[in-house]
Amino acid sequence: MSTLRVLTGITTSGTPHLGNYVGAVRPTVRASRQPDTQNFYFLADYHALIKTSGDPARVQRSTLEIAATWLACGLDPEKVTFYRQSDIPEIPELTWLLTCVTGKGLLNRAHAYKASVDKNTAAGTEPDDGVTAGLFMYPVLMAADILMFNAHQVPVGRDQIQHIEMARDIAASFNHLYGEHFTLPEAAIEANVATLPGLDGRKMSKSYDNTIPLFTPRDTLRKLIMGIVTDSRAPGEPKSTEGSALFQLYQAFASAEETAALAQAYADGIAWGDAKQVLFERIDREIAPMRETYDALIRDPARIEKTLRQGAEKARTLATPFTARLRHAVGLRPLDTQAATPTTTKAAKQALPVFKQYREKDGLFYFKLLDPKGELLLQSMGFDQPREAAQTMARLQREGQPALTELAPRIASSADPAAVQAALTLLAAAIDEA
């Protein structure tokens, strides 16, 4: 079975709260324990500079808090690749390589940039007023994070799907120009990820200043929970679970049996103060053991620093040789190596067959092999996952006819077998020469 590569990053621009824990940290740690999965988890401190310009202390403190949170919640750095983005110098280098193949029109369509332009337009100011190049180029940096490790899946919320689609577009552009170097990533949408309400009933968010910090002291946690907004129904009066922030918070931590018991207590008219106490005790029961570990880690930043440095070394065993291959592919080569003339390079490129991967309306992923004139040589069957299609293409390119024989059940149709074999031989030879 092929190993699935999964990559997740968290921007280091704030203090983790209960919403981050339920929606991102807890499911991420659980996913890291799945078999046949290679996981990459990173602290996106380059991304944080877009949001925290002029506040370096905030970036450093947030990096410490988020690293401590992941470790306290059970992330095992021995079983995953856990690193700080800025410790991988190959990432900004790859960002530049990708920048040079990314159309400005693609970046113009990025949601964050468009939102800033729309806001300025509504205010009657210049469209790009206050927009930094960092904000504009954010999707390229995110693409570099993903493509550096050829991640198959990137768990994201629905509001982040566009970034994964843009990473695919950028990767495809690079592959078209320089050969098949990048896997096209897929967004992994968690349908059941909870969105927690905050103290005022709105979505828990730093933007609303309604968060409950994940590892706040026990007494502070109780005080914050006791301050959650409720309605005016008195003790003994039945209460509805529908729209109740208290109940939604409890549900995110409790078992099905515990949730049913609180729902019955609501129907029986539990007092709001008693309901808040039940919520506090249930959350603290899960958080308290991790809080102790978190506090110990925060007091020992050198331990976290060592862990991140070791993670960076592990990540760079992949990033460094891969970047060397990319540098060679784009022409950043030693001058004492044999160099093809522009005419030869163009002719060779035009003479090569090409694989194309795509998705059909049935939701499945396909690929086809075209000759240099664009004539169809080979058509695949449908694959459930894009990585399966990509891995099959890669095997055919590397191994040629032997792989075609083994993978015959996944091929829907093909042209003259001799033409297909010749095309695969050409591709394999091109890879060997690269």
C-alpha positions as CSV (number, residue, x, y, z in Angstrom):
1,M,0.0,0.0,0.0
2,S,1.4,3.4,-0.9
3,T,2.2,5.9,1.9
4,L,-0.1,8.9,2.0
5,R,1.6,12.2,2.7
6,V,-0.4,14.7,4.7
7,L,0.7,18.2,5.5
8,T,-0.8,20.7,8.0
9,G,0.4,24.2,9.1
10,I,-0.7,26.6,11.7
11,T,0.1,30.3,11.5
12,T,1.9,31.6,14.5
13,S,0.0,34.8,15.1
14,G,-2.0,34.2,18.3
15,T,-2.7,32.1,21.4
16,P,-4.5,28.7,20.8
17,H,-8.0,28.6,22.1
18,L,-10.7,25.9,22.6
19,G,-12.0,26.4,19.0
20,N,-8.5,25.7,17.6
21,Y,-8.2,22.6,19.8
22,V,-11.5,21.1,18.7
23,G,-11.4,22.1,15.1
24,A,-7.7,21.6,14.3
25,V,-5.3,20.4,17.0
26,R,-7.2,17.4,18.4
27,P,-8.2,15.9,15.0
28,T,-4.7,16.6,13.7
29,V,-3.0,14.7,16.5
30,R,-5.5,11.8,16.1
31,A,-4.8,11.7,12.3
32,S,-1.0,11.6,13.0
33,R,-1.4,8.1,14.5
34,Q,-3.0,6.6,11.4
35,P,-0.9,3.8,9.7
36,D,0.5,4.1,6.2
37,T,0.6,7.9,6.6
38,Q,3.6,10.2,6.5
39,N,2.7,13.4,8.3
40,F,4.3,16.9,8.1
41,Y,3.3,19.5,10.7
42,F,4.8,22.9,10.6
43,L,4.6,26.3,12.4
44,A,3.9,28.8,9.6
45,D,5.9,31.7,11.0
46,Y,6.7,33.2,7.5
47,H,2.9,33.5,7.0
48,A,2.6,35.1,10.4
49,L,4.6,38.1,9.2
50,I,1.8,39.0,6.9
51,K,-0.6,39.5,9.9
52,T,1.8,40.7,12.6
53,S,4.0,43.2,10.8
54,G,5.8,45.3,13.4
55,D,5.2,42.9,16.3
56,P,8.1,40.4,16.4
57,A,7.5,39.5,20.1
58,R,4.0,38.2,19.2
59,V,5.4,35.9,16.5
60,Q,8.0,34.5,18.8
61,R,5.5,34.0,21.7
62,S,2.9,32.4,19.4
63,T,5.5,30.0,17.9
64,L,6.3,28.9,21.4
65,E,2.7,28.5,22.5
66,I,1.5,26.6,19.4
67,A,4.5,24.3,19.4
68,A,3.9,23.6,23.1
69,T,0.2,23.0,22.4
70,W,0.8,20.4,19.7
71,L,3.3,18.6,21.9
72,A,1.1,18.7,25.0
73,C,-1.8,17.4,23.0
74,G,0.1,14.3,22.1
75,L,1.9,15.0,18.8
76,D,4.9,12.6,18.7
77,P,7.9,14.3,16.9
78,E,9.5,10.9,16.5
79,K,6.6,9.6,14.4
80,V,5.9,12.8,12.3
81,T,8.0,15.6,10.7
82,F,7.4,18.6,13.0
83,Y,9.3,21.7,12.1
84,R,9.3,25.5,11.9
85,Q,8.8,26.9,8.4
86,S,11.6,29.5,8.7
87,D,14.1,26.7,9.5
88,I,13.7,25.3,6.0
89,P,15.7,27.7,3.7
90,E,14.6,25.7,0.7
91,I,11.0,26.9,1.1
92,P,11.6,30.6,0.2
93,E,13.8,29.4,-2.6
94,L,11.0,27.2,-4.0
95,T,8.7,30.2,-3.5
96,W,10.7,32.1,-6.0
97,L,10.9,29.3,-8.5
98,L,7.1,29.0,-8.3
99,T,6.7,32.8,-8.5
100,C,8.3,32.7,-11.9
101,V,5.7,30.4,-13.3
102,T,2.6,31.9,-11.6
103,G,0.4,34.2,-13.5
104,K,-0.5,37.5,-11.8
105,G,-4.1,36.9,-13.0
106,L,-4.2,33.8,-10.8
107,L,-3.1,35.8,-7.7
108,N,-5.6,38.6,-8.5
109,R,-8.3,36.0,-7.9
110,A,-7.2,35.1,-4.4
111,H,-9.9,35.6,-1.8
112,A,-7.8,37.5,0.7
113,Y,-6.5,39.9,-1.9
114,K,-9.9,40.5,-3.5
115,A,-11.4,41.1,-0.1
116,S,-8.8,43.8,0.6
117,V,-9.4,45.4,-2.8
118,D,-13.2,45.3,-2.3
119,K,-12.9,46.9,1.1
120,N,-10.8,49.7,-0.3
121,T,-13.1,50.3,-3.2
122,A,-16.1,50.5,-0.9
123,A,-14.2,53.1,1.2
124,G,-13.3,55.1,-1.9
125,T,-9.5,54.6,-1.5
126,E,-6.9,53.2,-3.9
127,P,-7.6,49.5,-4.6
128,D,-4.2,48.4,-3.3
129,D,-4.1,50.8,-0.3
130,G,-2.4,48.9,2.6
131,V,-2.0,45.7,0.6
132,T,1.5,44.3,0.9
133,A,3.3,42.2,-1.6
134,G,3.3,39.5,1.2
135,L,-0.5,39.4,1.2
136,F,-0.6,39.3,-2.6
137,M,2.0,36.5,-2.8
138,Y,0.6,34.5,0.1
139,P,-0.8,31.7,-2.1
140,V,2.6,31.1,-3.7
141,L,4.3,30.7,-0.3
142,M,1.5,28.3,0.7
143,A,2.0,26.4,-2.5
144,A,5.7,26.1,-1.7
145,D,4.9,24.7,1.7
146,I,2.8,22.0,0.2
147,L,4.8,21.2,-3.0
148,M,8.2,21.0,-1.2
149,F,7.1,17.7,0.3
150,N,4.8,16.6,-2.5
151,A,1.9,16.3,-0.1
152,H,-1.1,14.2,-1.3
153,Q,-3.6,15.7,1.1
154,V,-3.9,19.0,3.0
155,P,-6.6,19.1,5.6
156,V,-8.3,22.5,5.4
157,G,-11.5,24.3,6.1
158,R,-13.8,25.1,3.2
159,D,-12.6,28.7,3.2
160,Q,-9.1,27.4,2.3
161,I,-10.0,25.2,-0.6
162,Q,-9.0,27.9,-3.1
163,H,-5.4,27.9,-1.8
164,I,-5.1,24.1,-2.6
165,E,-6.6,24.6,-6.0
166,M,-4.1,27.4,-6.7
167,A,-1.2,25.2,-5.5
168,R,-2.4,22.6,-8.0
169,D,-2.5,25.2,-10.8
170,I,1.0,26.4,-9.9
171,A,2.4,22.8,-9.7
172,A,0.8,22.0,-13.1
173,S,2.4,25.1,-14.7
174,F,5.8,24.1,-13.4
175,N,5.4,20.5,-14.4
176,H,4.4,21.6,-17.9
177,L,7.5,23.7,-18.3
178,Y,10.1,21.5,-16.6
179,G,8.8,18.0,-16.3
180,E,6.7,16.0,-13.7
181,H,8.3,17.1,-10.5
182,F,5.3,17.9,-8.3
183,T,2.4,15.8,-7.1
184,L,-0.9,17.7,-7.5
185,P,-2.3,18.1,-3.9
186,E,-5.8,17.5,-2.9
187,A,-7.8,19.4,-0.2
188,A,-9.0,17.1,2.6
189,I,-12.2,18.5,3.9
190,E,-13.3,17.3,7.4
191,A,-17.1,17.2,7.2
192,N,-17.5,16.8,10.9
193,V,-15.0,19.3,12.2
194,A,-16.7,21.4,14.9
195,T,-16.9,25.1,14.9
196,L,-17.2,26.3,18.5
197,P,-19.2,29.3,19.7
198,G,-17.4,31.9,21.8
199,L,-18.3,33.7,24.9
200,D,-20.9,35.8,23.1
201,G,-22.5,33.0,21.0
202,R,-20.7,34.0,17.8
203,K,-18.0,31.8,16.3
204,M,-15.0,31.6,18.6
205,S,-12.5,33.9,17.0
206,K,-9.7,36.3,18.0
207,S,-11.3,38.7,15.7
208,Y,-14.4,38.9,17.9
209,D,-12.4,38.8,21.2
210,N,-14.6,36.0,22.5
211,T,-12.2,33.2,22.8
212,I,-11.4,30.8,25.7
213,P,-7.6,30.2,25.7
214,L,-6.9,26.5,25.6
215,F,-4.5,26.3,28.5
216,T,-5.7,29.2,30.6
217,P,-5.4,28.4,34.4
218,R,-8.2,26.3,35.9
219,D,-9.7,29.2,37.9
220,T,-9.6,31.5,34.8
221,L,-11.3,28.8,32.7
222,R,-14.1,28.5,35.2
223,K,-14.6,32.3,35.3
224,L,-14.7,32.6,31.5
225,I,-17.2,29.7,31.2
226,M,-19.4,31.3,33.9
227,G,-19.4,34.5,31.7
228,I,-20.9,32.8,28.6
229,V,-24.0,34.6,27.4
230,T,-27.3,32.7,28.1
231,D,-31.0,33.7,27.9
232,S,-33.2,34.7,30.8
233,R,-35.0,31.4,31.4
234,A,-35.1,30.7,35.1
235,P,-34.2,27.6,37.1
236,G,-36.9,25.0,36.6
237,E,-38.0,26.4,33.3
238,P,-37.3,24.0,30.3
239,K,-34.4,25.2,28.1
240,S,-33.7,24.5,24.4
241,T,-30.4,23.0,23.3
242,E,-31.0,24.6,19.9
243,G,-28.7,27.6,19.5
244,S,-27.3,27.2,23.0
245,A,-23.6,28.0,23.1
246,L,-23.2,26.1,26.3
247,F,-24.7,23.0,24.9
248,Q,-22.6,23.2,21.7
249,L,-19.4,23.6,23.7
250,Y,-20.3,20.6,25.9
251,Q,-21.1,18.5,22.9
252,A,-17.6,19.1,21.5
253,F,-16.0,17.5,24.5
254,A,-18.6,15.0,25.8
255,S,-19.6,11.5,24.8
256,A,-22.9,10.7,23.2
257,E,-24.3,9.5,26.6
258,E,-23.1,12.6,28.4
259,T,-24.6,14.8,25.7
260,A,-27.9,13.0,26.0
261,A,-27.9,13.5,29.8
262,L,-27.3,17.2,29.5
263,A,-30.1,17.5,26.9
264,Q,-32.4,15.9,29.4
265,A,-31.2,18.3,32.1
266,Y,-32.1,21.1,29.8
267,A,-35.6,19.8,29.3
268,D,-35.9,19.4,33.1
269,G,-35.0,23.0,33.6
270,I,-31.4,22.9,34.9
271,A,-30.2,26.3,36.1
272,W,-27.8,28.1,33.9
273,G,-25.2,28.3,36.6
274,D,-25.4,24.5,37.1
275,A,-25.1,23.9,33.4
276,K,-22.0,26.1,33.2
277,Q,-20.5,24.2,36.1
278,V,-21.1,20.9,34.3
279,L,-19.5,22.3,31.1
280,F,-16.5,23.6,33.1
281,E,-15.9,20.2,34.8
282,R,-16.2,18.3,31.5
283,I,-13.7,20.6,29.6
284,D,-11.3,20.7,32.5
285,R,-11.3,16.9,32.8
286,E,-9.9,16.7,29.3
287,I,-7.6,19.7,29.4
288,A,-6.1,19.5,32.9
289,P,-3.6,16.7,32.2
290,M,-2.4,18.4,29.0
291,R,-2.3,21.8,30.8
292,E,0.3,20.4,33.2
293,T,2.5,19.2,30.2
294,Y,2.0,22.5,28.4
295,D,3.0,24.6,31.4
296,A,6.2,22.5,31.8
297,L,7.0,23.0,28.1
298,I,6.4,26.7,28.2
299,R,8.9,26.9,31.1
300,D,11.5,25.1,29.0
301,P,11.7,26.7,25.6
302,A,15.1,25.2,24.9
303,R,13.4,21.8,24.9
304,I,10.9,23.0,22.2
305,E,13.7,24.7,20.2
306,K,15.7,21.4,20.2
307,T,12.6,19.5,19.0
308,L,12.0,22.0,16.2
309,R,15.6,21.9,15.1
310,Q,15.6,18.2,14.9
311,G,12.4,18.3,12.9
312,A,13.9,20.7,10.5
313,E,16.9,18.4,10.0
314,K,14.5,15.6,9.2
315,A,12.5,17.8,6.8
316,R,15.6,18.9,5.0
317,T,16.7,15.4,4.2
318,L,13.9,15.6,1.7
319,A,13.9,19.3,0.9
320,T,17.6,19.7,0.1
321,P,18.0,17.0,-2.6
322,F,14.6,17.8,-4.0
323,T,15.5,21.5,-4.4
324,A,18.8,20.5,-6.0
325,R,16.8,18.6,-8.7
326,L,14.5,21.6,-9.2
327,R,17.4,24.0,-9.5
328,H,18.9,21.7,-12.2
329,A,15.5,21.5,-13.9
330,V,15.1,25.2,-14.3
331,G,18.7,25.7,-15.4
332,L,20.5,26.8,-12.2
333,R,23.4,24.5,-12.9
334,P,27.2,24.4,-12.5
335,L,28.9,25.9,-15.5
336,D,31.2,22.9,-15.9
337,T,28.4,20.5,-16.6
338,Q,27.2,19.8,-20.1
339,A,24.5,22.3,-21.1
340,A,22.0,21.9,-23.9
341,T,21.6,24.8,-26.3
342,P,18.2,26.6,-26.2
343,T,17.4,25.1,-29.6
344,T,18.2,21.6,-28.5
345,T,16.3,22.0,-25.3
346,K,13.2,23.3,-27.1
347,A,13.3,20.6,-29.7
348,A,13.7,17.8,-27.1
349,K,10.9,19.2,-25.1
350,Q,8.6,19.4,-28.1
351,A,9.5,15.8,-29.1
352,L,8.4,14.3,-25.8
353,P,5.1,12.7,-25.2
354,V,3.2,14.1,-22.2
355,F,0.8,12.8,-19.5
356,K,-2.2,14.9,-18.5
357,Q,-4.2,14.4,-15.3
358,Y,-7.7,15.7,-14.9
359,R,-11.0,15.2,-13.1
360,E,-14.3,14.3,-14.7
361,K,-17.9,15.1,-13.8
362,D,-18.3,11.7,-12.2
363,G,-15.8,12.8,-9.5
364,L,-13.1,10.4,-10.5
365,F,-9.6,11.2,-11.5
366,Y,-8.1,10.2,-14.9
367,F,-4.9,10.6,-16.9
368,K,-4.1,10.2,-20.6
369,L,-0.8,10.0,-22.5
370,L,-0.5,12.2,-25.6
371,D,2.1,12.0,-28.4
372,P,4.0,15.2,-29.3
373,K,1.3,16.1,-31.8
374,G,-1.4,15.8,-29.2
375,E,-2.8,12.4,-30.4
376,L,-4.1,10.1,-27.7
377,L,-1.9,7.1,-27.0
378,L,-3.3,5.9,-23.7
379,Q,-6.4,6.5,-21.6
380,S,-6.7,5.5,-17.9
381,M,-9.7,4.2,-16.0
382,G,-11.0,6.4,-13.2
383,F,-9.2,6.7,-9.8
384,D,-10.9,7.6,-6.5
385,Q,-8.0,9.7,-5.4
386,P,-5.7,12.1,-7.4
387,R,-2.6,10.7,-5.7
388,E,-3.4,7.2,-7.1
389,A,-3.6,8.6,-10.6
390,A,-0.4,10.6,-10.1
391,Q,1.5,7.6,-8.7
392,T,0.4,5.4,-11.6
393,M,1.6,8.0,-14.1
394,A,4.9,8.3,-12.3
395,R,5.4,4.5,-12.4
396,L,4.7,4.4,-16.1
397,Q,7.2,7.2,-16.7
398,R,9.9,5.6,-14.6
399,E,9.5,2.0,-15.6
400,G,7.9,2.0,-19.0
401,Q,6.5,-1.2,-20.5
402,P,7.0,-3.4,-17.4
403,A,4.8,-1.1,-15.4
404,L,2.2,-0.9,-18.2
405,T,1.9,-4.7,-18.2
406,E,1.3,-4.8,-14.5
407,L,-1.1,-1.8,-14.5
408,A,-3.1,-3.0,-17.5
409,P,-6.4,-3.3,-15.4
410,R,-6.2,0.5,-14.8
411,I,-5.9,1.3,-18.5
412,A,-9.2,1.9,-20.4
413,S,-7.8,2.0,-23.9
414,S,-4.6,2.5,-25.8
415,A,-3.4,3.1,-29.4
416,D,-0.9,0.9,-31.2
417,P,1.1,-0.9,-28.4
418,A,4.3,-0.2,-30.2
419,A,3.6,3.5,-30.2
420,V,2.8,3.4,-26.5
421,Q,5.9,1.5,-25.7
422,A,8.0,3.9,-27.7
423,A,6.5,6.9,-25.9
424,L,7.1,5.4,-22.5
425,T,10.7,4.6,-23.5
426,L,11.3,8.2,-24.5
427,L,9.9,9.5,-21.2
428,A,12.0,7.1,-19.1
429,A,15.1,8.2,-21.0
430,A,14.3,11.8,-20.4
431,I,14.0,11.2,-16.7
432,D,17.3,9.4,-16.6
433,E,19.0,12.4,-18.4
434,A,17.4,15.0,-16.1
